[in-house]
């Protein structure tokens, strides 16, 4: 587990990577949507599947990334000991 300044730097870099993660997830979702919609008759149905897959992928990717960032931001600060239960302050 990282702590202190390293955690702050990791969190800052992770936040800067958020658009890249959203793009990658939407690309993957769009690709899966295009595969699912390739049997649609006509181009409009296939494009709908592509757009729906991209939107669902972007939403899932951003939510997963936000949960990762929240977990990265939490944690015990470095250098602080945990008191045993019943111990004196």
Helices and strands as residue ranges (DSSP letters): H 5-16, H 18-36, H 43-73
